[in-house]
Amino acid sequence: MQTSILHCTPDIPLCQAAKCMAKRLCSSIVIVENHQALGVWTEHDALMINFSTPSILMRPIAEFMTSPAHTTPHQILLSKALLITELLALYSGPKPKNRSQFY
């Protein structure tokens, strides 16, 4: 189990973010700038990318992240954080199937 959250800057190439996730056995990475979470990129987000164009791997992770990032105070109870996560998923609805900007 990891105790720190995997994060990177918005300009890091997609391939480097994916390598960091694989090395840490994480399914997501938080994109951070100036100590502020801008978004998140997950294994699910990776499924929406057309990797048939190799140059896509060098594009910045910020182009592919889910944004905005929802945050909570660091002292929140885990049970409350999980409830907030479930409510956000419920009210945000399904993600679009066609993200043409990724292709």
N, C-alpha and C positions, 0 to 999 in steps of 0.2 A: 504494500500500500504506500502510495506517495502522500506526503504531508503538505507539499507545496503545489500550487496551481500552475500548470504549464501555461506560459504566456510568451508572446512575441510582439514585435513592433509591426505596424501596418505595412511597412515596405519590404518585409522579409519575403523572399520568393516562395511560392506555393510548395515547391519541392522540398525546401528546407524546413518548412513548417510540418510537412508530412513526415519527414525523417525524424524530427524531434518527437512527434507523436508516437511513431513506431518504436523509437528507442525507449521511451518512457512507458510504452504500452497503454497510452491514453487514447480516448476516443474523441477528445476535443482539445482545442487550444484557444485561449482568450487573447484577443488582440488588444494591446494596451498602448496608450500614448499619454505622456505626462501624468502617469499614475492613475489614469482614467480608463476604464474598460470601454472600448468602442464597439466591440462585437465579439462573436465567437465563430469558429469554424469547426465543424464536426465531421465524423465519418459519414453521416447522412448527407451533409452538404457536398461531400466528395462524390457521392453517387450521381449528382446532377451535372458533373463536369464531363465534357467530351474530351477525353485524353488522346484522341486520334491525332491531334496537333501537338507535337512535342514541345513547341515553344510556350504553350500554356503553362508549363511547369515553372517558367521563369517569371511569370507575372506576379505582382504583389498580392499577398494573401488578402489584403483589404478589398480587392475586387470580388472576392468570393465569400466573405464573411457574412454571417447573419447579424443584422444590426437593427435597432440598437440593442446593446447588452443590458439586461435587467440586473440590477444589483440590489443588495441588501446590506444593512449594517453588519460589520464583522462580528459583533457580539450576539447576533440573533441565534435563537435556538435552532438546532438542525430540524426539528419537527416543524417549526414555522417556515423555515426556508423551503422544505419539501412541499408544504401546502401551497406556498406562493408559486413554486415551480409548476405544480399541477394546475393551479388556477390560470396562470399565464398560458399554459398549453391549451387549456380548454377554451379560453376567450380569444386566443390569437388565430384559431382556426387552422386548417391545413395549409401548408406551404404550397405555393404555385408549383405545378409540375413542369412548366416550361419556363426556364430562366434563360431566355435567349441571349442575354448578355454574357453568359458563360460559354457559349459555343462559338 
